[in-house]
Structure formats: C-alpha cells, structure tokens
Amino acid sequence: MMLHFPLCLTRSTSVSNTWPQAKILSPRLLRDLVKLLANTASMLIAVAFACVISACSGTTSALTPSPLANSAAQPLQVRRAATLGWQQALWSDSFVSSIGVNTHFSYTGSLYDSTRAETSLKNLGIRYIRDDGPNSTQSGHFAHLTAYGIHFDIIWPISAYVPPVANWAPTPDAYATQIGLSNIASYEGTNESNAGCTNNASWVSETKAQQSALFTYMQANGLESIPLLAPSYGACNGLANMIGDATAMGSLTTYANDGNLHSYPGTNHYPEAGCLTSAQSANCSGSYWLQASNIENPNQPVMVTETGYESQNGGCQWNAGTVGQERYDLRELLNNWNNGIAKTYLFELLDVHSIDGCYLGLVNDSYSAKPAYTAIQNLIATLADQGSTFSAGAMQYALGGSLTNVNNFLLQKHTGIFELVIWQAVPSINSSGSPLTIKPQTITLTFPSAPVSVTAQTFTNTGSLASVKVTTKTAVSSLSVTDIPTIVTINL
C-alpha cells in the first residue's frame, strides 16, 4: 500500500518544472501524522516519514506534477486542469491583472469627460485602461484615476504623431513624467492603420516608420521599462484580409515587446468558437486572430487590446442583448487567459461607440451599470489577491462527470485557498440575441482525502453572484455547471 501526503504541496512557495520544494506541512496533515504515530509500529512510522520527505523533495516520480502553465506574460500557454493528477495553479491576482477596459477620457465633452465616468471605473475594480494619445482633458482625469491605482496603456495615433518623435507634443518621456512612469502600463503604436481600415496605399511604410521611431526614442530616453505594443490591425474588411495586411507588414519584433490584437468574435461566434486560435479556425474559413500576431510578433507575448460584445434591446445586426453580453464578455476574458493572452482590454467602459445601433459599453449613457459590468466587478472582487508576488502551488484532484465542452483553469491565493473557474463552452444566445436555456452538466471533483470545504458561486442574469449547491461525500464533491462561469472555492 502506497502512502501519499499530497497536502505538503498546497503550501509551496516556489514554482518549477520539478516537484515544489515545500517544507511546511498543513495543520490537518500534522494531525494525521500524530494519529499515525500513535497507532503505527516504529517501522511503519519510519516508512511513512520517508514517504513524506521524498514526496516533498522531488524524488518520487509517481507524484510529479503536470507541466506548468506559465505566467500570463508568456504567450499561448493553455491553462486547463488535468483530468487526473497534479494541476499547477496560477496566482489568482495575476488573472485579475489581465483584465482591462478601453476608455476615451480624451473626448472633451463626451460621457467620459465627467467624474461619473471616473467613479464607474473606480467601482468596477479594473486596474488597467487603454486610451488615446495625450491631451489636456485626458490628463486631468488621469490625475484622479492614478489615486485609484489605475494604470494606462497609451495609443500614439499616426494621424497626430508622425516622426520625428522629438517633435511630438508631448514627447513620450515628457508624458511619462507628467503621468508618472510607474502609472504607465504600456505604450502602443498606431491604431488600425492597416489597408483594410484606411485604404491608405502607404500604410506599411508609414506605420513601420512610426513604430521604429517610437521604439528607438523610448530606448534612448529612459523608457525602456515601458513595454511597447505593436500597432493594431482592424478586420474592417474581414479576418482574412486582416491576415493579408499582417503579411504585408511582416515581423515587427525588432521594434515591439508585445503583440497586439483586436479580436472581436462577433455575436455569431461565442468566445470559445471566436477564431482566436488555429483550433477554432474552421469557424472563420480557415483564418484565426493569432495568425496576425504569429506573423507580426512571433514568440512574443500577445495582448488583446480590443474585444467585446454589443448589447441593445434589438434593432442591430450584432446584438447579444444584455444577458448575452454579460456571459460572453466574462467568457472572453476567461478564454483569452486560458489561451495565453497576457492582457485583455474589453471595448469599452461607456456606451459611446455604436455598431449599427448596438453599443459595447459596460455602462449605458445614463451611467447605469449593465449586467456585464456587475459580473466583471464581482469576478474581480472574488479573485483579487493583492500583496507581495506569490508563486502558486499545485492541487491534486480528478475532474470527472459530464465534461463535454467544459473549460476550466485553476488559481490560488496567498491563503492557500484554490479557486477553480469552470464553465460550458457553448452558445448562450440564439441568432436574435435571446438567452438560451443550457442544460446543466454535473461534474465531480475527487481529492486524495476529504477537503475542509468546497463551495461554489455562479453569476445571475443581473451580474450578481449566487451560491451553487455542492454535494460533498468524503473526498468527492459534485456540482452542476452551465454556460455561465462558476467559481469553485476549495479549502484543503
């Protein structure tokens, strides 16, 4: 009979491709060992302790964890729980930090030019926003937002910022000084200047000239710590044409630190079928969004700086409805993370831009929160775990039951608590944007021994959180999963 003491891993403080070198046993395991000492002959005691020591020092190949999922800063690492064995978790706060939203605080006199817009952003809990090139209206709002811990991705549109960079007003270094270097998450080149969106025959040479000049200037003027994203492409004439534009541009790795995608799935594609990866390309006539980044920024991290779903009460082509927008925006964040996207900026915070009468904002034009806003707010509040940098451990479990189309990933907090995010990757709405009723699937979580507790929450149609019934018998917990993400909290 083999003795396993898997809980030694849950307090791991290091992450590597070998067994974590944890040395601290959980209180529950210590109690188990005391009981073992009281009831086991001396020879068996020695064997038991040998097993514990070997399991925690990496010498037992039978307990080697599954390959690690890398940090969110690395590209295209799929984060999905293994059906059996050890699954490496990631820090829950790193997922929260992958969430951003587009804003337009530079729009003088717009919905954004208001303290109510600032309050909407503060209450949402998002830490990263993407906004246009600098102006005085934007700078006034940014001065307030920095106090809320907001960081900025700044676009330098080619229409206003043509080389030489030293002639820009302000220059990138002067702007960093004004806003605060530590408050700038990234700069990026021009926005959707590709031929499919501008019909500009000189777009390749002009875009490349601006990107190279901006990168060179940043390296020479103390801004090398700020990542420079590649310029974005728009699929204004379809995804295949956008891939053609990326091919015309070629690689920009010499002048960029990260890839940059605008990957709107469209309401006819739910997030997991939204043509992000090659595995989904059949849904888009063989094309997929990451093709562009593979051409433009091979082997670099990728950020999605625009994506999202429209909502309106009918009357437009791509209407997902408020319920569909909530479910799909949530799952777009989860699916992108699960496919290695370093950061995802939803478009947008407020209902300012429409597509055929549909708006993508999380907040309407009277500053009232839509269900998607409330859901993302609750997602962030549940998974946030700010503090010193934390290297998560791993959890041993089996995932069973009805797993067709079930996606998931595993997170961990400083406290040692694990959070399993799980959902059905299926359509949530019909062609007119009305919600579908999805049949729940029962899944099981089997642990080596009985956990202290397993609880779960899912999102309602208003974005609030509601408890999900979890049935636990000894070491097996079961619950129902639908197309709406469920967060399972596991205390070992």
C-alpha positions in Angstrom: 0.0 0.0 0.0 1.5 3.4 -1.1 1.2 6.3 1.3 0.6 9.7 -0.2 0.8 13.1 1.6 -0.3 15.5 -1.2 -1.2 18.4 1.1 2.5 19.3 1.5 2.3 20.9 -1.9 -0.5 23.3 -1.1 1.9 25.5 0.9 4.5 25.6 -1.8 6.3 28.9 -2.2 8.3 28.0 -5.4 7.3 27.1 -8.9 9.4 25.0 -11.2 9.2 22.0 -13.6 10.0 19.7 -10.7 8.2 19.0 -7.5 8.0 22.2 -5.4 10.4 22.3 -2.5 7.7 22.8 0.2 8.9 22.1 3.7 5.8 23.2 5.7 3.0 20.7 6.3 -0.6 21.8 6.7 -2.2 21.6 10.2 -4.5 18.9 9.0 -1.7 16.8 7.7 0.2 17.3 11.0 -2.9 16.0 12.9 -2.9 13.0 10.5 0.7 12.3 11.2 0.2 12.5 15.0 -2.6 10.0 14.7 -0.3 7.8 12.6 2.4 8.0 15.2 0.0 6.9 17.9 -1.2 3.9 16.1 1.6 2.6 13.9 4.6 0.4 14.7 8.0 2.1 14.6 9.0 0.5 11.3 5.9 1.8 9.6 6.4 5.2 11.2 9.9 5.4 9.6 8.4 4.4 6.2 5.7 6.9 6.5 8.1 9.8 7.2 10.3 8.6 4.3 7.4 8.9 2.0 6.6 12.4 3.2 10.2 13.5 2.8 10.6 12.0 -0.7 7.2 13.4 -1.8 8.2 16.9 -0.8 11.7 16.8 -2.1 11.0 15.7 -5.7 12.5 12.3 -5.5 9.2 10.4 -6.1 8.5 10.3 -9.8 5.0 8.9 -9.2 4.0 12.3 -7.8 5.5 14.6 -10.4 3.0 17.3 -11.2 1.7 18.0 -14.7 3.7 20.5 -16.8 3.4 24.1 -15.6 1.2 26.7 -17.1 3.5 29.7 -17.4 2.8 33.3 -16.2 0.4 35.5 -18.0 3.3 37.4 -19.5 4.2 34.4 -21.7 2.3 33.6 -24.9 0.0 30.8 -25.7 0.2 28.6 -22.7 -3.1 26.8 -22.3 -4.3 26.7 -18.7 -6.7 23.8 -18.2 -7.0 21.4 -15.3 -5.8 17.9 -15.9 -8.5 15.2 -15.6 -6.2 13.3 -13.2 -3.2 14.1 -11.1 -1.5 17.3 -10.1 -2.5 20.6 -11.6 -0.3 23.6 -11.3 -2.3 26.7 -10.2 -1.6 30.3 -11.1 -1.8 33.3 -8.7 -5.4 34.5 -8.8 -4.4 38.1 -8.8 -2.4 37.6 -12.0 -5.7 36.8 -13.7 -7.3 39.9 -12.3 -4.4 41.9 -13.6 -5.0 40.5 -17.1 -8.3 42.4 -17.3 -8.5 45.9 -18.8 -11.0 48.1 -20.5 -11.0 50.8 -23.2 -11.8 54.3 -22.3 -11.9 57.7 -24.1 -11.1 60.3 -21.5 -9.5 62.4 -24.2 -13.0 63.0 -25.7 -13.8 66.5 -24.5 -17.5 67.0 -23.7 -18.3 63.3 -24.0 -19.7 60.9 -21.4 -16.1 60.2 -20.4 -15.5 63.9 -19.6 -17.1 63.5 -16.2 -16.3 62.5 -12.7 -19.2 60.0 -13.0 -17.1 58.1 -15.6 -14.2 58.1 -13.1 -16.4 56.7 -10.4 -17.7 54.0 -12.8 -14.1 52.9 -13.4 -13.1 53.1 -9.8 -16.1 51.0 -8.6 -15.5 48.4 -11.4 -12.2 47.4 -9.8 -10.3 47.1 -13.1 -6.7 48.3 -12.8 -5.8 48.9 -16.5 -7.3 51.1 -19.1 -6.4 51.8 -22.7 -6.9 55.3 -24.0 -6.0 57.6 -26.9 -2.9 59.8 -27.2 -2.5 62.6 -24.7 -4.5 65.8 -24.4 -5.4 68.2 -21.6 -8.8 66.7 -21.0 -7.4 63.2 -20.6 -4.6 64.4 -18.3 -7.0 66.0 -15.8 -9.0 62.7 -15.5 -5.8 60.6 -15.3 -4.6 62.7 -12.3 -7.7 61.4 -10.4 -7.5 57.9 -11.7 -3.9 57.3 -10.6 -5.2 57.7 -7.0 -7.4 54.7 -7.6 -4.5 52.5 -8.7 -5.4 52.7 -12.4 -2.6 52.1 -14.9 -2.6 53.2 -18.6 -1.9 51.8 -22.0 -1.5 54.8 -24.3 -2.0 54.8 -28.0 0.0 57.2 -30.2 -2.2 57.5 -33.3 -0.3 58.1 -36.5 -2.7 60.8 -37.6 -1.3 63.1 -34.8 2.1 61.6 -34.1 4.4 61.5 -37.2 8.2 61.1 -36.8 10.5 62.5 -35.6 9.3 61.7 -32.1 11.4 64.5 -30.6 8.9 66.9 -32.2 5.8 65.4 -30.6 3.9 67.4 -28.0 4.2 66.0 -25.5 7.1 63.6 -26.2 6.7 60.1 -24.7 9.2 60.8 -21.9 7.6 64.1 -21.0 4.2 62.5 -20.9 5.6 59.7 -18.7 7.0 62.3 -16.3 3.6 64.1 -16.3 1.5 61.0 -15.6 4.1 59.1 -13.6 6.4 56.5 -15.1 5.1 53.8 -12.8 1.5 54.5 -13.8 2.0 53.7 -17.4 1.4 50.0 -18.2 2.4 50.3 -21.9 2.6 52.4 -25.0 1.4 51.2 -28.3 1.8 52.2 -31.9 -0.9 53.5 -34.1 -4.4 52.1 -34.0 -5.9 50.1 -37.0 -3.9 51.9 -39.7 -3.9 48.8 -42.0 -5.2 49.0 -45.5 -8.4 47.1 -44.7 -9.4 50.0 -42.5 -7.8 53.1 -44.1 -7.4 52.3 -47.8 -4.0 54.0 -47.5 -1.6 52.6 -50.0 1.4 53.8 -47.9 0.2 52.4 -44.7 3.0 49.8 -44.3 5.9 52.3 -44.7 4.2 54.9 -42.6 3.3 52.5 -39.8 6.7 50.9 -39.7 8.4 54.3 -39.7 6.3 55.5 -36.7 6.8 52.2 -34.8 10.6 52.0 -35.3 11.0 55.7 -34.4 8.9 55.4 -31.2 10.8 52.3 -30.1 14.2 53.8 -30.8 13.2 57.0 -28.9 11.9 55.1 -25.9 15.1 53.1 -25.6 17.3 56.2 -25.8 15.2 58.3 -23.4 14.8 56.2 -20.2 11.5 54.5 -21.2 12.9 51.0 -21.9 11.0 49.7 -18.8 7.7 50.5 -20.6 6.6 47.8 -23.0 5.8 49.0 -26.5 3.0 47.1 -28.1 2.9 46.5 -31.9 0.4 48.6 -33.9 -3.0 47.0 -34.0 -4.9 45.8 -37.1 -8.6 46.0 -37.7 -10.7 43.4 -39.5 -12.7 46.1 -41.2 -12.9 44.0 -44.4 -12.9 40.6 -42.8 -10.4 38.5 -40.9 -8.8 37.0 -43.9 -8.0 40.5 -45.3 -6.5 41.5 -41.9 -4.2 38.5 -42.1 -3.2 39.7 -45.5 -2.4 43.1 -44.1 -0.3 41.5 -41.3 1.6 39.5 -44.0 2.3 42.7 -45.9 3.7 44.3 -42.8 5.8 41.3 -41.8 7.6 40.9 -38.4 8.0 43.8 -36.0 9.8 42.0 -33.2 12.7 44.4 -33.6 10.5 47.4 -32.7 7.9 45.9 -30.3 7.8 44.0 -27.0 4.3 42.5 -27.3 1.8 41.6 -30.0 -1.4 43.5 -30.3 -4.8 42.1 -31.4 -8.3 43.4 -32.0 -10.2 40.1 -31.9 -13.9 40.8 -31.9 -15.6 37.4 -32.1 -18.9 38.8 -33.4 -22.2 37.7 -31.8 -22.5 34.8 -34.2 -19.4 33.3 -32.5 -19.4 32.5 -28.8 -15.9 33.2 -27.2 -14.5 29.7 -27.4 -15.6 29.5 -31.1 -14.4 33.0 -31.9 -11.5 32.1 -34.1 -8.8 33.2 -31.6 -6.7 30.0 -32.2 -5.9 27.7 -35.1 -8.2 25.1 -33.4 -11.1 27.4 -34.0 -10.2 28.5 -37.5 -12.8 26.3 -39.2 -15.4 28.8 -37.8 -13.7 31.6 -39.9 -12.9 29.9 -43.2 -9.5 28.8 -42.0 -8.4 32.1 -40.6 -7.8 32.9 -36.9 -6.8 36.0 -35.0 -3.5 34.8 -33.6 -2.3 34.3 -37.2 -1.7 38.1 -37.3 0.4 38.0 -34.1 2.3 34.9 -35.3 3.3 37.0 -38.4 3.9 40.3 -36.7 5.2 39.3 -33.3 6.4 35.6 -33.4 7.4 34.3 -30.0 6.3 37.4 -28.1 3.5 37.8 -25.5 0.2 38.9 -27.0 -2.3 41.4 -25.7 -5.9 41.7 -27.0 -6.4 45.5 -26.8 -10.0 45.4 -28.2 -12.7 42.8 -28.0 -16.2 42.5 -26.6 -19.9 42.0 -27.4 -22.6 44.5 -28.2 -25.8 44.9 -26.3 -29.0 46.6 -27.2 -32.7 45.8 -27.0 -33.0 44.8 -30.6 -32.5 46.7 -33.8 -29.0 45.9 -34.9 -27.1 43.1 -36.6 -24.7 42.0 -33.8 -27.0 42.3 -30.8 -26.1 40.0 -28.0 -28.5 41.5 -25.5 -27.5 42.5 -22.0 -27.6 38.9 -20.8 -25.6 37.6 -23.8 -23.1 40.4 -23.4 -22.6 39.5 -19.7 -22.0 35.8 -20.3 -19.8 36.4 -23.4 -17.7 39.2 -22.0 -17.0 37.1 -18.9 -16.0 34.1 -21.0 -14.0 36.2 -23.4 -11.8 37.2 -20.5 -11.6 33.6 -19.3 -11.0 32.1 -22.8 -8.2 34.6 -23.6 -6.5 33.9 -20.4 -6.8 30.1 -20.9 -5.1 30.6 -24.3 -2.2 32.6 -23.0 -3.3 36.1 -23.8 -1.3 38.4 -21.4 -4.0 41.1 -21.1 -7.5 41.6 -22.5 -9.0 45.1 -22.8 -12.7 45.0 -23.3 -14.3 47.6 -25.5 -15.5 49.7 -23.8 -16.4 51.2 -20.4 -19.2 53.6 -21.5 -21.8 53.5 -24.4 -20.0 55.9 -26.7 -19.3 54.0 -29.8 -22.1 52.0 -31.6 -22.1 49.4 -34.4 -25.3 49.6 -36.4 -27.0 51.0 -33.3 -25.6 48.5 -30.8 -23.2 49.6 -28.0 -20.4 47.7 -26.5 -20.2 49.6 -23.2 -20.4 48.1 -19.8 -22.2 51.2 -18.6 -25.0 52.9 -20.5 -25.4 56.6 -21.4 -27.1 57.4 -18.1 -24.1 55.9 -16.2 -26.2 52.8 -15.1 -24.3 49.5 -14.9 -25.2 46.8 -17.3 -25.1 43.1 -16.1 -21.7 42.7 -17.7 -20.3 45.5 -15.6 -21.7 44.0 -12.4 -20.5 40.5 -13.3 -16.9 41.7 -14.0 -17.0 43.7 -10.9 -17.9 40.6 -8.9 -15.4 38.4 -10.7 -12.6 40.8 -9.8 -13.7 41.2 -6.2 -13.9 37.4 -5.8 -10.5 36.6 -7.3 -8.4 39.7 -6.3 -5.5 38.8 -4.0 -3.2 41.8 -4.0 0.0 41.7 -2.0 3.6 40.5 -2.4 4.4 38.5 -5.5 3.1 35.0 -5.0 4.1 31.7 -6.7 1.2 29.4 -6.5 1.4 25.7 -5.7 -0.5 22.8 -7.2 -3.5 20.7 -6.3 -4.1 17.0 -6.7 -7.6 16.1 -7.9 -9.5 14.3 -10.6 -12.2 16.1 -12.7 -14.9 13.8 -13.7 -18.6 13.6 -14.6 -20.1 15.2 -17.7 -17.1 17.1 -19.2 -18.3 17.7 -22.8 -17.4 21.3 -23.8 -16.3 22.0 -20.2 -13.4 24.5 -19.9 -11.7 25.4 -16.6 -8.5 26.8 -15.0 -7.0 26.7 -11.5 -6.0 29.7 -9.4 -4.6 30.0 -5.9 -4.5 32.9 -3.3 -1.9 33.7 -0.6 -4.1 32.0 1.9 -3.6 28.6 0.2 -7.2 28.6 -1.0 -7.7 27.3 -4.6 -10.3 28.8 -7.0 -11.4 26.6 -9.9 -13.1 28.6 -12.6 -15.3 26.3 -14.8 -17.9 26.7 -17.4 -19.6 25.1 -20.5 -18.1 26.5 -23.8 -21.4 26.5 -25.7 -23.6 29.2 -27.2 -25.6 31.3 -24.7 -27.9 33.1 -27.1 -29.8 32.5 -30.3 -29.3 34.4 -33.6 -31.6 37.3 -32.3 -29.7 37.7 -29.0 -32.2 36.0 -26.8 -30.8 33.8 -24.0 -30.8 30.1 -24.4 -31.6 27.7 -21.6 -28.5 25.5 -21.2 -28.8 22.1 -19.7 -26.6 21.8 -16.6 -23.9 19.2 -16.6 -22.8 17.5 -13.3 -19.1 17.5 -12.7 -17.2 15.8 -9.9 -14.0 16.8 -8.1 -12.2 13.9 -6.4 -9.5 14.7 -3.9 -6.9 12.3 -2.2 -8.7 13.0 1.1 -11.7 14.9 2.3 -11.2 18.7 1.8 -12.0 21.1 4.6 -14.7 22.8 2.4 -15.8 23.1 -1.2 -18.2 26.0 -2.1 -19.3 27.5 -5.4 -20.8 30.6 -6.8 -22.1 31.5 -10.3 -23.4 34.7 -12.0 -27.0 35.6 -12.3 -28.6 37.4 -15.3 -28.0 40.7 -13.5 -24.3 40.0 -12.8 -24.7 39.3 -9.1 -23.3 36.1 -7.5 -25.4 33.3 -6.3 -24.5 30.1 -4.4 -24.3 26.8 -6.3 -25.2 23.6 -4.4 -22.1 21.4 -3.8 -22.6 17.9 -2.6 -19.5 16.5 -0.8 -19.2 12.9 0.3 -15.8 12.3 1.9 -13.3 13.1 -0.8 -15.7 13.6 -3.7 -17.6 16.9 -4.5 -20.2 17.3 -7.2 -21.9 20.3 -8.7 -23.7 21.5 -11.8 -22.1 23.6 -14.4 -23.7 25.7 -17.2 -22.6 28.2 -19.8 -22.3 30.8 -17.0 -18.9 30.7 -15.3 -18.8 29.1 -11.9 -16.1 29.8 -9.3 -15.4 26.8 -7.0 -13.6 27.7 -3.8 -11.5 24.8 -2.4 -10.0 24.7 1.1 -7.8 21.7 1.6 
